[in-house]
């Protein structure tokens, strides 16, 4: 049952991420997200990186609370959120934005589709008119464009 809670939470996070990205990051917290689009930051860190803390603190709180109560469902919900955050870091920061220069030459249609959709998202430098707010699942057209090449 605990594994199911982690998996369901992980997959539900994609919808939560889409909503948060579109309505919070491109909404009232655009001031934190803007430098991720317009590259106005200097150095390796962006104001956008504060979202790591904004999302990690509740997950850590859930795991802590759940651990105090016999590792109940709160712990496993927090674990699912944390695992999604780890996937986000690996795919978004390392693979897509190449903060660590590895996995540059993939042939995976799935990874190439995610990278292309993210580039499409970043072609809009303002907070309006964005597209592709998802992370692990993006419109099928981005996967199809690479399926033909395999």
C-alpha positions in Angstrom: 0.0 0.0 0.0 2.8 2.4 0.8 4.4 1.9 -2.6 1.1 2.7 -4.2 0.8 5.9 -2.2 4.3 6.9 -3.4 3.5 6.1 -7.0 0.1 7.8 -7.1 1.6 10.9 -5.4 4.5 10.9 -7.9 2.1 10.8 -10.9 -0.3 13.3 -9.4 2.6 15.7 -9.1 2.7 16.1 -12.8 -0.8 17.7 -12.7 0.1 19.8 -9.7 3.3 20.9 -11.4 1.4 21.9 -14.6 -1.0 24.0 -12.5 1.7 25.5 -10.4 3.9 26.3 -13.3 1.1 28.0 -15.3 -0.8 29.8 -12.5 1.8 30.4 -9.8 5.2 30.6 -11.5 3.7 32.4 -14.6 1.3 34.2 -12.3 1.7 35.9 -8.9 5.3 34.5 -8.4 6.5 35.5 -11.8 9.1 37.7 -10.1 10.9 34.6 -9.0 10.4 32.7 -12.3 11.2 35.5 -14.7 15.0 35.1 -14.7 14.6 31.5 -15.8 13.1 32.8 -19.0 15.0 36.0 -19.7 18.4 34.9 -18.4 18.8 38.1 -16.5 20.5 36.4 -13.6 24.3 36.4 -13.1 26.1 33.4 -11.9 24.9 29.8 -11.7 21.9 30.4 -9.4 18.6 32.0 -10.4 15.8 33.4 -8.3 13.8 30.6 -9.9 15.8 28.2 -7.8 13.9 29.3 -4.7 11.1 27.1 -5.9 13.2 24.2 -4.8 12.7 25.3 -1.2 9.1 26.3 -1.7 8.3 22.8 -2.8 10.8 20.9 -0.6 9.7 22.3 2.7 6.2 20.9 2.7 7.4 17.5 1.5 10.0 17.4 4.3 7.3 18.5 6.7 5.1 15.7 5.6 7.8 13.1 5.9 8.8 14.3 9.3 5.2 14.4 10.6 4.5 10.9 9.1 7.7 9.5 10.7 6.5 10.7 14.1 3.3 8.8 13.7 4.6 5.3 12.7 5.5 6.2 9.1 1.9 6.8 8.1 0.6 7.9 4.8 1.9 11.5 5.3 5.4 10.1 5.1 4.8 8.3 1.9 3.0 11.3 0.3 6.1 13.4 1.2 8.3 10.7 -0.2 6.4 10.7 -3.5 6.7 14.5 -3.7 10.4 14.3 -3.0 11.0 11.6 -5.6 9.2 13.8 -8.1 11.4 16.7 -7.1 14.5 14.5 -7.7 13.2 13.5 -11.1 12.6 17.2 -11.9 16.1 18.1 -10.9 17.7 15.4 -12.9 15.6 16.0 -16.1 15.1 19.8 -15.9 18.3 21.1 -14.4 20.8 18.4 -15.5 19.4 17.1 -18.8 17.4 20.0 -20.3 19.4 23.0 -19.0 22.7 21.2 -18.8 23.8 22.7 -15.4 26.0 19.6 -15.3 27.1 18.7 -18.8 26.1 15.1 -19.1 23.4 13.3 -21.2 23.9 15.6 -24.1 23.7 13.1 -26.9 20.7 11.0 -26.1 18.8 9.3 -28.9 15.7 8.6 -26.7 12.6 10.0 -28.4 11.0 10.5 -24.9 13.8 12.6 -23.6 14.2 14.5 -26.9 10.5 15.2 -26.9 10.6 16.6 -23.4 13.7 18.7 -24.3 11.9 20.1 -27.4 8.7 20.9 -25.5 10.7 22.8 -22.9 12.5 24.8 -25.6 9.1 25.6 -27.0 8.1 26.8 -23.6 11.1 29.0 -23.3 10.6 30.7 -26.6 8.2 32.9 -24.7 10.1 35.3 -22.5 7.1 36.9 -20.9 4.7 35.4 -18.4 1.8 35.3 -20.9 1.3 33.2 -24.0 3.3 30.3 -22.6 2.8 26.7 -23.6 4.0 23.2 -22.5 3.8 23.8 -18.8 4.1 20.0 -18.1 7.3 18.3 -17.1 7.3 14.5 -17.6 4.4 14.5 -19.9 4.1 17.0 -22.7 1.9 17.1 -25.9 2.3 13.9 -28.0 3.5 15.9 -31.0 6.9 16.5 -29.4 7.4 12.8 -29.0 6.2 11.9 -32.5 8.6 14.3 -34.1 11.5 12.1 -32.8 9.8 8.7 -33.2 10.1 8.9 -37.0 13.9 9.3 -36.7 14.5 6.2 -34.7 
